[in-house]
């Protein structure tokens, strides 16, 4: 296939969307689809190169991998090294150790697994401070480069080129449906991992396989297809948001748009994309992609406000760094005459990777060099990084483990000769209160058991979730919890959650509901049924009101206020959930045995709340308390209020 300058121009569109999105330009809320454009281009170009060679039995796996190393690794490893130097001076010890761990995974082609396991969702708060987060997409491509040639080699050997083409299309359809399924049933995994991204690269590969057999469009048709293609890409970047289910079927918009632009060849958009400045930017797009994210992470990490001037300055600096790395690293090494796989792999991958791994392991061994900061700062960071969900593994479940029954080892409070018992039931906002109730339980000599599930309200018979699949799983989980409560005869049952509010769109009743009156009525009736079940088991229900969210503020704000920017405002606002207030009040009138706890009273005065108590940060992310913070709130609670569990204590 002849060189296509417009494809390099298309890379410019892709990287521009990603950078504008990461820079914080809200009108490109779906700019992350630029990565999907890259996926299609990569699948197309790689297959256009290797498919004919495999068909003609001229393909060398080692030659292919050697060229991939020369193309991708030198500049990547250099950017990782520079990022590591800056991170070592800037990042807090726990964050730095997490960053060092990411280096090891990134150089071993497994970064996407690390970021999924360590940070969960791509858009979750903590992930936005991971300097190498963007390399997840490189890991997906690298894994595809290892898997796809082997699949082609086997398929062509046993079935021939023609049948292989049919198989590729069949796999494409299956992979697309699988991606939609994975997007619906997982939280985070679908975004990061190859199986749910496979169809995007395969879409480009299928286009390459059938390239010579496809009819060539006329100039008029090419113009039309190129305009439609660009429209699909830009529209998806404008209309999708971080809340949109992705990838799945939503990824078809930018990927089909990319296919149309590649296929149109000489359409009006292709001609525009062939202009030299656009092509040059496409040539350096790999460097642009590598440099931009660490730069924006460090700006945010050091609490530099991303004003328009700062955004433009950062983009300009990214461009300059990319020109330099392309000119002096990427281009010379890519076209270096050395083609021996052994020499290329050792000199351009193994040696620099080993040096980076040694650097990373040294930093991990030395605990992230904590002596760079005061003991007070280190204590504050340790609090932020304390997670009840991690310290009590098996007691708080992700949806993939939703069928788990309450575990016998999930006990808290006083486990020897307790005076009474209780059960904690809810979502992650119940889980983050486990240390709170552990402290209250020890004070009252009670034993407790926790049983919590991500994003699942503790309400019997309610379909609740981001989709009907998860709503069904949540309802089934709650049925198990209610049955357990009836069998165990607890003294108290604690219901805590990220409760629905006036703008919620997650209550399902044969579909999603949007009418607030109907939502309130359904939720109130189901919650009332749940409380009736609890009371009929002999337990007293305790409902915990939700804690305030940080509303976009960083949970490290108190630390950053101290070491980076004394002008930072770390105050937060308590927004009353009027719908829940009304429902709880109505239920208390119906049954006076219900107890209600409001943790926000401990660190809020009216609408104004603090992110710290006694000098320690309370939160670990935008809406979850950290473990030490929850314990601290319990200690404060016992100073001000009577322990609700003491009602049954002698």
C-alpha positions in Angstrom: 0.0 0.0 0.0 1.3 3.4 -0.9 1.9 6.0 1.8 -1.2 7.9 2.9 -0.4 11.4 4.1 -4.1 11.8 5.1 -3.8 9.0 7.6 -1.0 10.9 9.4 -3.4 13.9 9.2 -6.1 11.7 10.8 -3.6 11.0 13.7 -3.6 14.8 14.3 -7.4 14.8 14.8 -7.1 11.9 17.2 -4.3 13.3 19.3 -5.9 16.8 19.3 -9.1 15.4 20.7 -7.3 13.6 23.5 -5.2 16.6 24.5 -8.1 19.0 24.5 -10.1 16.6 26.6 -7.2 16.1 29.1 -6.4 19.8 29.2 -9.9 20.4 30.6 -11.8 21.9 27.6 -15.3 20.8 28.6 -16.8 21.1 25.1 -14.7 18.0 24.1 -16.1 16.0 27.0 -15.7 12.9 24.8 -12.3 13.7 23.5 -11.1 10.3 24.8 -12.4 8.8 21.6 -9.2 10.0 19.9 -7.7 6.8 21.4 -10.3 4.8 19.5 -9.3 6.5 16.2 -5.7 5.5 16.9 -6.8 1.9 17.5 -8.5 1.7 14.1 -5.5 3.3 12.3 -3.1 0.9 14.1 -5.2 -2.2 13.2 -5.5 -1.0 9.6 -1.8 -0.2 9.0 -0.4 -3.2 10.8 -2.6 -5.6 9.0 -2.0 -3.9 5.6 1.7 -4.7 6.2 1.6 -8.2 7.6 -1.4 -9.8 5.9 0.1 -10.0 2.4 3.4 -11.2 3.9 1.7 -14.0 5.9 -0.3 -15.0 2.8 2.9 -15.2 0.8 4.8 -16.9 3.6 7.3 -14.1 3.8 6.4 -13.0 7.3 8.9 -13.0 10.1 7.6 -12.6 13.7 11.0 -11.5 15.0 11.4 -8.9 12.2 7.9 -7.6 13.0 8.5 -7.4 16.7 11.9 -5.7 16.2 10.3 -3.0 14.1 7.6 -2.5 16.7 10.3 -2.1 19.4 12.1 0.5 17.3 8.9 2.3 16.6 7.5 2.4 20.1 9.9 1.7 22.9 12.8 4.3 22.8 10.7 7.4 23.1 8.3 5.7 25.5 11.1 4.7 27.8 12.6 8.1 27.6 9.3 9.8 28.6 8.9 7.4 31.5 12.5 8.2 32.7 11.9 12.0 32.5 8.5 11.6 34.2 10.1 9.5 37.0 12.6 12.2 37.7 9.9 14.9 38.1 7.7 12.5 40.0 10.4 11.8 42.5 10.7 15.4 43.4 7.0 16.2 43.4 4.8 13.3 44.5 3.9 12.2 48.0 5.5 8.9 49.2 2.4 6.6 48.8 1.6 8.2 45.4 5.3 7.9 44.3 5.4 4.2 45.2 2.2 3.6 43.2 3.8 5.4 40.3 7.0 3.3 40.6 4.9 0.2 40.5 3.2 1.5 37.3 6.6 1.8 35.6 7.2 -1.9 36.0 3.9 -2.8 34.6 4.2 -0.3 31.7 7.6 -1.6 30.5 6.3 -5.1 30.7 3.3 -4.3 28.4 0.8 -4.8 31.2 0.0 -1.2 32.2 -3.7 -1.5 31.4 -4.0 -4.3 33.9 -2.3 -2.3 36.6 -4.4 0.8 36.1 -7.6 -1.3 36.2 -6.6 -3.1 39.3 -5.1 -0.1 41.1 -7.4 2.7 40.1 -10.6 1.1 38.9 -12.5 3.4 36.5 -10.5 5.5 34.1 -12.3 8.7 35.2 -12.1 8.0 38.9 -10.4 10.7 41.0 -7.2 8.8 41.9 -6.5 7.8 38.3 -6.3 11.4 37.3 -3.1 11.7 39.3 -1.4 8.7 37.7 1.4 10.1 35.4 1.5 7.0 33.2 -2.3 6.4 33.1 -2.4 7.2 29.4 -0.1 4.3 28.5 -3.0 1.8 29.1 -3.8 2.3 25.4 -0.2 1.5 24.3 -0.5 -1.8 26.3 -3.7 -2.7 24.5 -2.0 -2.1 21.1 1.1 -4.0 22.2 -1.0 -6.9 23.3 -2.8 -6.8 20.0 0.5 -6.8 18.1 1.5 -10.0 19.9 -1.8 -11.8 19.5 -3.1 -10.7 16.0 -0.1 -11.9 13.9 -0.3 -15.3 15.6 -4.0 -15.5 14.9 -3.4 -14.7 11.3 -0.5 -17.1 10.9 -2.6 -20.0 12.3 -5.8 -19.1 10.4 -4.0 -18.7 7.0 -2.1 -21.9 7.5 -5.2 -24.0 8.2 -7.9 -22.1 6.3 -6.2 -19.9 3.7 -6.5 -16.2 3.1 -10.1 -16.1 1.9 -11.6 -18.1 4.8 -9.4 -16.1 7.2 -11.1 -12.9 5.9 -14.5 -14.4 6.7 -13.4 -15.5 10.1 -12.0 -12.0 10.9 -15.4 -10.4 10.1 -17.2 -13.1 12.2 -14.8 -12.4 15.1 -15.4 -8.6 14.6 -19.2 -9.1 15.1 -18.7 -11.3 18.2 -16.1 -9.0 19.7 -18.3 -6.0 19.2 -21.2 -7.7 21.0 -18.9 -8.9 23.7 -17.6 -5.3 24.2 -21.1 -4.1 24.8 -21.8 -6.9 27.3 -18.5 -6.2 29.1 -19.3 -2.5 29.3 -22.6 -3.3 30.9 -21.4 -5.8 33.4 -18.0 -4.5 34.5 -16.8 -1.3 36.2 -13.5 -0.3 34.7 -12.3 -3.6 33.1 -14.1 -3.0 29.8 -12.4 0.4 29.4 -8.9 -0.9 29.9 -8.6 -4.4 28.7 -8.0 -5.9 25.2 -11.0 -8.2 25.0 -13.5 -5.3 25.0 -11.2 -3.1 22.8 -10.3 -5.9 20.4 -13.1 -5.1 17.9 -11.8 -1.5 17.4 -8.4 -2.6 16.2 -10.0 -5.5 14.3 -12.2 -3.1 12.5 -9.1 -1.5 11.0 -7.7 -4.9 10.3 -10.8 -6.1 8.5 -10.6 -3.0 6.3 -7.0 -3.8 5.4 -7.8 -7.5 4.7 -10.6 -6.5 2.2 -8.9 -3.4 0.9 -8.1 -4.6 -2.6 -11.5 -6.3 -3.0 -13.6 -3.2 -2.0 -14.9 -1.1 -4.8 -13.1 2.3 -5.0 -15.5 5.2 -4.4 -15.9 7.9 -6.9 -14.7 11.4 -6.0 -18.2 12.6 -5.1 -18.8 9.5 -2.9 -15.4 10.0 -1.3 -16.3 13.6 -0.4 -19.5 12.4 1.2 -18.0 9.5 3.1 -15.1 11.7 4.4 -17.5 14.3 5.7 -19.7 11.7 7.4 -16.6 10.1 8.8 -15.2 13.3 10.4 -18.7 14.2 11.6 -19.0 10.9 13.5 -15.7 11.4 15.2 -16.3 15.0 16.1 -19.9 14.4 17.2 -18.8 11.6 19.5 -16.1 13.8 21.0 -18.7 16.5 21.6 -21.6 14.4 22.8 -20.1 11.5 24.8 -19.0 12.2 28.4 -17.2 10.3 31.1 -20.6 9.0 32.3 -21.4 7.4 28.9 -21.1 3.6 28.8 -17.9 3.0 26.9 -16.5 1.3 24.8 -19.3 -1.0 23.6 -21.6 0.2 20.9 -20.8 3.9 21.7 -17.3 3.2 20.4 -18.7 2.4 17.0 -19.3 6.1 16.3 -15.6 7.2 16.2 -14.3 3.9 14.9 -16.8 3.7 12.0 -16.0 7.4 11.3 -12.3 6.5 11.1 -13.0 3.6 8.8 -15.0 5.9 6.5 -12.2 8.4 6.4 -9.6 5.8 5.6 -11.8 4.3 2.9 -12.7 7.6 1.2 -9.0 8.0 0.2 -9.4 11.3 -1.8 -12.4 13.0 -0.2 -12.5 16.6 0.7 -11.5 15.9 4.3 -8.7 13.6 3.2 -7.3 16.5 1.1 -7.4 18.8 4.1 -5.8 16.3 6.3 -2.9 16.0 3.7 -1.8 19.6 4.3 1.9 19.5 5.5 1.4 21.2 8.9 -1.4 18.7 9.7 0.6 15.8 8.4 3.7 16.8 10.5 1.6 17.0 13.6 0.3 13.6 12.8 3.9 12.4 12.4 4.7 13.6 16.0 1.4 12.4 17.4 3.0 9.5 19.3 5.3 11.9 21.1 2.4 14.3 21.7 0.4 11.6 23.2 3.2 10.5 25.5 4.2 13.9 26.8 0.9 15.7 27.3 -0.6 13.5 30.1 2.3 13.6 32.6 2.5 17.4 32.1 -1.2 18.0 32.9 -1.0 15.5 35.8 1.9 17.4 37.4 0.1 20.7 36.9 -2.9 19.4 38.7 -0.9 17.6 41.3 0.9 20.8 42.4 -2.5 22.6 42.4 -1.7 25.0 39.5 -5.1 26.1 38.3 -5.7 25.3 34.6 -6.7 28.7 33.4 -6.9 29.3 29.7 -3.4 30.7 29.7 -2.0 27.7 31.5 -3.8 25.3 29.2 -2.4 26.9 26.1 1.1 27.2 27.6 1.0 23.5 28.6 -0.1 22.5 25.1 2.6 24.6 23.5 5.2 23.0 25.8 3.9 19.6 24.9 4.3 20.4 21.2 7.9 21.6 21.7 8.9 18.5 23.7 7.3 16.3 21.0 9.2 18.0 18.2 12.5 17.4 20.1 11.8 13.8 21.0 10.5 13.0 17.5 13.6 14.7 15.9 16.3 13.3 18.1 14.9 10.0 19.5 11.8 8.6 17.7 12.8 9.3 14.0 16.5 8.4 14.1 16.0 5.2 16.0 13.0 4.1 14.0 15.0 4.3 10.8 18.2 3.0 12.2 19.9 0.5 9.9 20.2 -2.1 12.7 17.5 -4.8 12.1 18.8 -7.7 14.1 16.0 -8.6 16.6 18.6 -9.6 19.2 20.4 -6.2 19.0 17.2 -4.2 18.8 15.5 -5.9 21.7 18.6 -5.8 23.9 19.7 -2.2 23.3 16.3 -0.5 22.7 14.1 -2.5 25.1 15.8 -4.8 27.6 18.6 -2.7 28.9 16.7 0.6 29.4 13.7 -1.3 30.8 15.9 -3.1 33.4 17.3 0.3 34.4 13.8 1.7 34.9 12.7 -1.4 36.8 15.8 -1.1 39.1 15.0 2.6 39.6 11.3 1.8 40.4 12.2 -1.1 42.8 14.7 1.1 44.7 12.0 3.8 45.2 9.5 1.2 46.4 12.0 -0.4 48.8 12.8 3.0 50.2 9.0 3.7 50.8 8.8 6.6 48.3 11.5 8.6 50.1 9.3 9.9 52.9 12.1 12.1 54.4 11.3 14.6 51.7 8.3 15.7 53.7 7.5 16.5 57.3 6.1 13.8 59.6 2.8 15.7 59.7 2.5 15.5 55.9 3.4 11.8 55.9 0.7 11.1 58.5 -1.9 13.0 56.5 -1.0 11.0 53.4 -1.2 7.7 55.2 -4.7 8.6 56.4 -5.8 9.4 52.8 -4.5 6.1 51.6 -6.3 4.0 54.2 -9.1 2.0 52.6 -11.7 0.0 54.5 -12.5 -1.8 51.3 -8.9 -3.0 51.0 -8.3 -3.8 54.7 -11.5 -5.9 54.8 -11.2 -7.9 51.7 -14.0 -10.3 51.1 -16.4 -8.2 53.2 -16.9 -5.6 50.5 -17.6 -6.9 47.0 -17.4 -5.7 43.5 -20.2 -6.8 41.2 -18.3 -9.7 39.8 -18.6 -11.2 43.3 -22.2 -10.1 44.0 -23.4 -13.7 44.6 -21.2 -14.0 47.7 -23.0 -14.8 50.9 -22.1 -12.9 54.2 -18.7 -14.2 55.3 -18.0 -15.5 58.7 -14.7 -13.8 59.0 -16.2 -10.3 58.4 -16.6 -9.5 62.0 -15.8 -6.2 63.8 -16.1 -4.7 67.2 -15.9 -6.9 70.3 -15.7 -10.5 69.1 -15.3 -12.1 72.6 -18.4 -12.3 74.8 -20.2 -9.4 73.1 -23.3 -7.8 74.6 -25.2 -7.5 71.3 -24.8 -7.8 67.5 -25.4 -5.7 64.4 -25.2 -6.0 60.6 -23.9 -3.4 58.2 -25.7 -3.5 54.9 -25.3 -1.2 51.8 -22.9 0.0 49.1 -19.4 1.5 49.3 -20.7 4.3 51.4 -21.7 1.7 54.0 -18.2 0.1 53.6 -16.4 3.4 54.3 -18.4 3.6 57.6 -17.2 0.2 58.8 -14.3 1.8 60.9 -16.9 4.2 62.3 -19.1 1.5 63.6 -16.1 -0.7 64.6 -15.2 2.1 67.1 -18.8 2.4 68.3 -19.1 -1.4 68.7 -16.0 -1.6 70.8 -17.3 1.2 73.0 -20.6 -0.7 73.5 -19.0 -4.2 73.6 -21.0 -5.2 70.4 -20.0 -7.6 67.6 -20.8 -6.6 64.0 -20.7 -8.1 60.6 -20.4 -6.1 57.3 -21.8 -7.1 53.9 -21.5 -4.4 51.3 -21.5 -4.2 47.5 -20.4 -1.5 45.1 -23.2 0.8 44.0 -26.0 -1.3 45.5 -28.6 0.4 47.7 -29.6 -1.6 50.8 -33.3 -1.6 49.7 -35.2 -4.9 49.3 -37.0 -5.5 46.0 -35.6 -2.4 44.3 -34.1 -2.5 40.8 -31.2 -0.1 41.2 -28.1 0.3 39.0 -26.4 1.9 36.1 -28.1 -0.7 33.9 -30.7 -3.4 34.2 -28.1 -6.2 34.6 -26.5 -4.5 37.6 -30.0 -3.6 39.0 -30.9 -7.2 38.9 -27.7 -8.3 40.6 -28.2 -5.7 43.3 -31.8 -6.8 44.0 -30.6 -10.5 44.2 -27.8 -9.5 46.6 -30.3 -7.6 48.8 -32.6 -10.6 49.0 -29.6 -12.6 50.3 -28.9 -9.9 52.9 -32.5 -9.8 54.1 -32.6 -13.6 54.4 -29.4 -13.5 56.5 -30.8 -10.8 58.7 -33.9 -13.0 59.4 -31.8 -16.0 60.2 -29.2 -14.4 62.4 -31.5 -12.2 64.6 -29.3 -9.2 64.9 -30.0 -6.5 67.5 -29.3 -3.7 65.0 -29.2 -3.5 61.2 -27.4 -0.5 59.8 -28.4 0.8 56.4 -25.9 3.2 54.7 -25.5 4.2 51.1 -25.0 6.9 48.5 -28.7 7.6 48.8 -30.7 8.7 45.7 -31.6 12.4 45.4 -33.8 14.7 43.4 -31.8 14.3 40.2 -31.2 10.5 40.4 -31.8 8.5 37.2 -31.0 5.0 38.5 -34.3 3.6 39.8 -35.7 1.0 37.4 -39.2 -0.3 37.2 -39.4 -2.0 33.9 -37.1 0.8 32.6 -35.4 3.9 33.9 -37.6 6.5 35.7 -37.1 10.2 35.6 -40.3 11.5 37.3 -39.1 12.6 40.7 -42.6 12.0 42.4 -42.7 8.5 41.0 -39.0 7.9 42.0 -39.7 9.1 45.6 -42.8 7.0 46.0 -41.2 3.8 44.7 -38.0 4.3 46.8 -40.0 5.2 50.0 -42.3 2.1 49.6 -39.3 -0.3 49.0 -37.3 1.2 51.9 -40.4 0.9 54.1 -40.7 -2.8 53.2 -37.0 -3.3 54.0 -37.4 -1.6 57.4 -40.5 -3.8 58.1 -38.5 -6.9 57.3 -35.7 -5.8 59.6 -38.1 -5.0 62.5 -39.9 -8.2 62.0 -36.6 -10.0 62.5 -36.3 -8.4 65.9 -33.6 -5.8 64.9 -33.6 -2.0 65.3 -32.9 -0.3 62.0 -30.2 2.5 62.0 -30.2 4.6 58.8 -27.1 6.6 58.2 -27.4 9.8 56.1 -24.7 10.2 53.4 -21.6 12.3 54.0 -21.0 15.4 51.8 -19.0 15.0 48.6 -16.0 17.0 47.8 -17.7 18.3 44.6 -14.5 17.9 42.5 -12.0 19.1 45.1 -9.0 16.8 45.7 -9.0 14.8 48.9 -5.3 15.8 49.2 -6.3 19.4 49.3 -5.2 19.8 53.0 -1.8 18.5 52.1 -1.4 20.5 49.0 -2.5 23.6 50.9 0.5 22.9 53.2 3.2 22.1 50.7 2.2 23.6 47.3 -0.3 26.4 47.6 -1.4 28.2 50.8 -4.2 29.9 48.8 -6.1 26.7 48.3 -9.6 26.6 49.7 -10.3 23.2 51.2 -13.7 23.9 52.5 -16.7 21.9 51.1 -20.4 22.4 51.1 -23.1 20.2 52.6 -26.1 20.0 50.2 -29.2 18.8 52.0 -30.8 15.8 50.3 -34.4 17.1 50.7 -36.0 14.0 49.2 -34.3 11.7 51.7 -35.0 14.0 54.6 -38.7 13.8 53.8 -38.7 10.1 53.3 -36.7 9.4 56.6 -39.0 11.7 58.5 -42.1 10.0 57.2 -40.7 6.6 58.0 -39.8 7.7 61.6 -43.4 8.8 62.1 -44.6 5.4 60.9 -42.1 3.6 63.2 -40.4 5.3 66.1 -37.9 2.5 66.5 -35.9 3.8 63.5 -32.6 5.6 64.4 -31.0 8.1 62.1 -27.3 9.1 62.2 -25.9 12.1 60.4 -22.1 12.1 60.3 -21.9 15.5 58.7 -22.9 17.1 62.0 -19.4 16.2 63.3 -17.5 18.4 60.8 -20.1 20.8 59.3 -21.5 24.0 60.5 -24.7 24.5 58.5 -23.6 24.3 54.9 -19.9 24.8 55.5 -17.8 21.7 56.1 -14.1 20.9 56.6 -12.1 18.2 54.9 -10.1 17.6 58.1 -10.8 16.8 61.7 -8.0 17.4 64.3 -5.6 18.0 61.5 -6.2 14.7 59.6 -7.9 14.5 56.2 -11.3 12.7 56.4 -11.6 11.6 52.7 -9.8 9.2 50.4 -11.6 10.3 47.2 -14.5 12.6 46.1 -17.1 10.9 48.2 -15.6 8.2 50.4 -14.1 8.6 53.9 -10.7 7.1 54.5 -10.3 4.5 57.2 -8.6 6.7 59.8 -11.0 9.5 59.1 -14.0 7.3 59.8 -12.4 6.2 63.1 -11.8 9.8 64.0 -15.4 10.7 63.3 -16.5 7.9 65.6 -14.3 9.1 68.4 -15.8 12.6 68.0 -19.3 11.2 67.8 -18.9 9.5 71.2 -17.8 12.8 72.7 -21.0 14.6 71.5 -23.7 12.0 71.2 -24.9 8.9 73.0 -23.7 5.7 71.4 -26.8 4.3 69.5 -25.6 0.7 70.2 -25.6 1.3 74.0 -29.4 1.2 73.9 -29.2 -2.6 74.5 -26.1 -2.6 76.6 -26.4 -3.2 80.4 
